Amino acid sequence: MPSGSRGDEERIEVAVDPARFVREVRSEIAKVTWPSRRETLVSTGLVIAMAAAIAVFFLIVDQVIGLGVRALFGAGF
């Protein structure tokens, strides 16, 4: 590799400084826009409702397919 290669220009210095790491993490957490309690509850409710709707949908689809298979192969009801 030639002397003036890109690797020499982009040398990354890695240092282990737990105190600096904690300060940087706290600084980044302060920049986060946290959802309000109401937003969290609404989002949670929507996720639960959608999961229930999808479960019911797949239950119905499964029952219809099961009826079709039983009718096709003549299995007893």
C-alpha positions as a printed Julia matrix, in Angstrom:
77×3 Matrix{Float64}:
   0.0     0.0    0.0
   1.51    3.4   -0.96
   2.55    5.82   1.73
  -0.11    8.48   0.97
  -3.01    6.04   0.97
  -6.45    6.83   2.29
  -5.87    4.66   5.37
  -3.26    7.1    6.67
  -5.58   10.1    6.26
  -8.51    8.56   8.13
  -6.81    7.27  11.2
  -9.36    6.84  13.98
  -8.14    7.18  17.5
  -9.84    4.85  19.99
  -9.51    5.65  23.67
 -11.13    3.98  26.63
 -12.56    6.67  28.91
 -15.72    5.52  30.72
 -16.42    8.96  32.2
 -16.31   10.6   28.75
 -18.53    7.85  27.37
 -21.14    8.43  30.09
 -21.05   12.22  29.49
 -21.57   11.7   25.75
 -24.43    9.24  26.33
 -26.16   11.68  28.69
 -25.67   14.46  26.14
 -27.26   12.36  23.38
 -30.16   11.26  25.62
 -30.89   14.93  26.34
 -31.38   15.47  22.57
 -34.04   12.76  22.31
 -37.65   13.9   21.96
 -39.54   11.54  24.25
 -43.23   10.82  23.57
 -45.79   12.04  26.06
 -47.7     9.62  28.27
 -50.8    10.1   26.11
 -48.88    9.38  22.88
 -47.43    6.24  24.42
 -50.85    5.0   25.58
 -52.47    5.73  22.19
 -49.66    3.96  20.31
 -49.83    0.97  22.65
 -53.61    0.77  22.23
 -53.29    0.86  18.45
 -50.66   -1.88  18.44
 -52.85   -4.11  20.64
 -55.95   -3.42  18.51
 -54.11   -4.16  15.26
 -52.64   -7.37  16.68
 -56.13   -8.49  17.74
 -57.61   -7.6   14.33
 -54.88   -9.52  12.51
 -55.37  -12.51  14.84
 -59.12  -12.56  14.09
 -58.43  -12.19  10.35
 -56.07  -15.17  10.33
 -58.47  -17.21  12.48
 -61.22  -16.66   9.9
 -58.89  -17.4    6.97
 -57.67  -20.56   8.7
 -61.23  -21.75   9.33
 -62.24  -21.12   5.7
 -59.2   -22.96   4.37
 -59.86  -25.8    6.83
 -63.46  -26.1    5.64
 -62.24  -26.14   2.04
 -59.68  -28.87   2.7
 -62.18  -30.99   4.63
 -64.73  -30.6    1.81
 -62.12  -31.39  -0.82
 -60.84  -34.55   0.87
 -64.16  -35.62   2.35
 -63.02  -35.66   5.94
 -65.87  -35.92   8.46
 -67.15  -32.89  10.27
